Structures are given as structure tokens and as C-alpha cells.
Amino acid sequence: MAPPWQQVISLFCRPGQTSILEKFRSPVTRASFPPRRPHRLAKATLAPRTFAFCHTFGLTVWIALAEDRGWALIGSGLLLLLWPAVAYGHATVANDSKRAEFRNLSLDSLLFGLWCSVLDFYVLATVTIGLACLMNNMVTGGLRRMAVSMALFAGGALGWSLLTGFDFRPYASTGIDIYQGTGAVVYLLALAYVMYQQNRKIGRSIVEIKFQNRVFHALLELGVAANRASNIHTLLDESLKHLHADFPEYGFAVFLQERQRPEVTRYAAVAGLRLGAEDERRLGGLLAKLQERTENTIKLREKTDGEQLYATSMAGRLSLYDGWLIVRAPRLDAPLERMLSLFVDQLAAATENKLLQLALKETAERDGLTGLYNRGFFESALQLSIQGKAQTPSLEFAVLMMDVDGLKVVNDRYGHVAGDQLITTVAERLQVHCRASDILARYGGDEFVVLFPSADITAVNRLAKLIRTHIEGQRCTITTASGEQLALELRLSLGGASSCETAAQEVLSLADERMYDDKTQRRKQRAVYG
Ligand SMILES: Nc1nc2c(ncn2[C@@H]2O[C@H](COP(=O)(O)OP(=O)(O)OP(=O)(O)O)[C@@H](O)[C@H]2O)c(=O)[nH]1
């Protein structure tokens, strides 16, 4: 059985409702003790409420002394002094602090109504206190709350009159009138000041929210730009363009410098800053000297367009580069610094991802020795051409196969290093004669292939002629592993075919056959001519 004091408390609780004591003992309440923060409304009303109740207590004391009504009135008036603290505590510990404060405002009206009755409806006090209650509720909760407040004020006054009998004393004394009038004016001014402070706070919050929205938008745009960009230059250019569109009052630049050689700026982008090539070089040099600095944002010595330049470091967030975001701003304030640090984080992550993505793409598409497309990429491109021909029969494509003659001999005589150099030399020279639309790939060992995605056999003949004129029989110098210099003659066997001559799937094998025919013929010729 619960101790008697607990039974008394439980009398005030509805069945199933948790008593205040239980709330305090529950682990949840203990975990959140000391109490939560009161709602800003509770904080804002604390001072005016304290003033109003203290002032009413003063009025009570004055009337009690002036009319010799004894200490009973003053003693009960002491409750008025306690109420502001109780109300504030209530709003502080409540789960829903705002609702609790609204309840406090209602109780204010009820208490004041009752007290006006205690003071026998002294007219000036009843009017000013009643008006103050109505205004307070109107300001915080609109017409509905004001109506509730009016009802509670009237209810408090009538209720007390019914309990203790109705007395009416329209006037006390001039001194008390002056005291009450002055109190009412001070209260109104205090209320107006609180409202002004609240408005200022709201104004500041709106400005901050707008700024945060711009930051959020810039970060979203950065994500989109990062997805779309095909290389680092585009990524940086687009990101800065969007950032400048969101923050036109600032100018931006970004520098990525090589980690090992900070004086080398690998990528730079500018938006909303007038930086010539010379300025960029000078700024790059300045940033290279700042590598050791650890602060987030540094004020630079440089100024542009009459405004100060600041640099925010990407500080170790890129594996190969050191990055800097430069901003031109009249001054560096806390929101700008926060925005820079957020943007730099995202930009560094997007750049690093893009670098990784490009490296992976490079590995997947390119041949490691020559840097040309590899066989996998060529075969995907050939499949696309075959599909294109199936969908649009008038769309032709062609293939030229090439094989370096005599690589085995070079390997056997001078080693694989020399053989590798022969392969890369052929690749470089072939690249010179290919057009941007031609897909030149290393097909395997010493075999190369060119796909002409929308051309016929004339493209093959054109390139074959260029190879025969400018590569065939040309000499190249190769250094062996032992440091010996060799002069080798380049020789290539060629075979071309196009989709006008055979079925699309057969083009590559036809080109291959023709290349072997060419190789056989050239072998015979070499045998004949020695
Ligand atoms: N150095 C080097 N050699 C390679 C590479 N890939 C393949 N090879 C060699 O290239 C040679 C290609 O063989 P073949 O085409 O029969 O040699 P070839 O001397 O060019 O003969 P023909 O084409 O008949 O003139 C082989 O000896 C392979 O080992 C490579 O990446 N580097």
C-alpha cells in the first residue's frame, strides 16, 4: 500500500494519469533533469508578468494600509509575488512548454479577475489590469485567446464575488490612482519593447533561413553539377557558376594544386572574380606558400575589385591535390564562414569522387602501355555500329586492322623494353593521322585497329594511304635496356573492310583476313627482294 502522502496526491489525479511526483521519479524525467529550456514565449512574458504581479501586490499593500484592512489582505497578496516564478517553472518543466505558457496566460487572467474582486473592483485597477490581460492574450494568441482571457477574467471576478460577497469601491485615492496609472504605462511600454525584441529576432531568423536556403540550394546544385560533369574542369566551373548565381554578392575561385609540387596549379576555376592569367599565377604562388597553415579560412594579402580575398582550405580531403576555395567578400562573418566550410567539404568530396570515377573509366577503357582505347572499348563501339547499321541501313561503318611486322624479332634480339617502345612509337604515329571521330584501339600484342563509326571504305583507304606514305619505312630510335640506341624501320600490314561490302557482323573478320593476306604478300615480297 502506498504511503499516506502519496494517497493524498493521487486524489488530485484522474485514474490512469501520472502524478507530478511519479513524473519526477520516472527514468525519462530523471534523464532530462535539469529541466528542458522554456519556450521563448515563456521567456518573453517572464519580465512583464513579474512586473504586473509585483505592481499589483504593491497596489494591494497600499490599499490595505490606506484603508486599514489588516495583514490578511497583504498576506494573501504574497501569492501574487510567487505566481510568476511558479508559471515560469511550469513552462520550463512541461513537455510542451508553449502550451504550458498559454495555460499560464489563461491563469493570469483568472487570477487578475479574482484579485480585482478582492480589491472591490477599484475602477482604474480593474480597467488597466483587465486591458493588460486582454492585450497580452491578443498579442500571443489572437482573438480566440483574447475571448478566452476575457471570459476567465470575468469568471475569476464573478466567482470570487459570489463566494465572498460583492463590494464596489470606484475610487481609492489620488496617490493610488497615480501609482496605478504609472504602472499601466510602464507595463504597456514593457510589452511594446518585448514585442519589438521578438520582431527583431524573427527578422534575424528570416534572414538566416533565407541564407541557409541559399546554401542548401548551392549544395544541391553542386551535386547535380558533379554528376553531369565529364571532367574536373567542368565540375569546378559549373559548381562555381551555380554558387555565384546563389551568392551574387561574392566572387569565387577554386585552385587545385599538386600535393608534391604545390607551385603547380592543375585546375583553376573562377566565377564573379576578375582574375587575369597573371593574377591567377600570383594567387597560385601565394596559396602554395600557405600549405602548412591549419586555420579553416585565411585572410589573404590580396584584394580584388576593392574587396578582401579569403581562402578556405580543402585540408587533406583530396588524395592527390591541395585545394583552396577563394572568396571575394567585404568581410568574413560567421554565416559566410559556415557556408564556405560546408561548400568546401562538398566540393572536395565531389572532386575526389570524380577523380576516382575518371581513373576507373580510364582503366576500364584505355590500354595501359599506349594510352589508346583497349580491345574491350573497341568491341563495345563496334557493337554500337553494328546495331546502328541494323536500325539505319544507310549508316555505314568501316574498320582498318594493322599489325606491326617483326616485333617478335625485336623482342628476341633487344628485349621486351625495346619491343614496348616500338609498340608505343607506332601508336603515337597512328594517332597523328586519325581524326577525332575515329576510334583507334590497341587490339592485342602488336595489333591495332581503327573503327570509323559513320564512314565507308574511303575512310579506310584514306588512312591506309597516309600510313603507307608517312609511317611505313620511317625510322624510329629505340633505347634498349642496356642503354644501346637502335634505329628501327617501321613496317605495318594493313587490312580494311566496310559494312557496304559484307554483313555488319563480318566486317572485322573481313578486315582481319585482308590484313593477313597483306602480311603474307609482304613476306613473299621481302623473300623475293631479300
Ligand atoms: N614487347 C612487347 N611484346 C609483345 C607485347 N604483346 C605481345 N608481344 C609480342 O609480340 C609478338 C607478336 O607476335 P607476332 O605477330 O607473331 O610477331 P611478329 O614478329 O610481329 O610477326 P609478324 O606479325 O608475322 O611480322 C610476340 O612475340 C609477343 O610476345 C607487348 O606488350 N610488348
The ligand as a Gaussian input file, in Angstrom:
#p B3LYP/6-31G(d) Opt

LIG

0 1
 N       57.399000      -6.034000     -76.126000
 C       56.159000      -6.492000     -76.207000
 N       55.908000      -7.566000     -76.949000
 C       54.643000      -8.006000     -77.042000
 C       53.571000      -7.401000     -76.353000
 N       52.428000      -8.071000     -76.657000
 C       52.779000      -9.087000     -77.487000
 N       54.110000      -9.047000     -77.737000
 C       54.908000      -9.917000     -78.560000
 O       54.683000      -9.543000     -79.927000
 C       54.897000     -10.681000     -80.728000
 C       53.719000     -10.796000     -81.684000
 O       53.794000     -11.945000     -82.412000
 P       53.817000     -11.935000     -83.997000
 O       52.751000     -11.028000     -84.517000
 O       53.829000     -13.337000     -84.483000
 O       55.259000     -11.321000     -84.234000
 P       55.796000     -10.535000     -85.437000
 O       57.263000     -10.538000     -85.293000
 O       55.191000      -9.172000     -85.492000
 O       55.390000     -11.383000     -86.668000
 P       54.615000     -10.886000     -87.894000
 O       53.414000     -10.202000     -87.430000
 O       54.318000     -12.149000     -88.630000
 O       55.541000     -10.000000     -88.629000
 C       55.058000     -11.865000     -79.778000
 O       56.432000     -12.206000     -79.691000
 C       54.568000     -11.368000     -78.452000
 O       55.260000     -11.939000     -77.364000
 C       53.873000      -6.277000     -75.560000
 O       53.013000      -5.671000     -74.932000
 N       55.171000      -5.856000     -75.519000

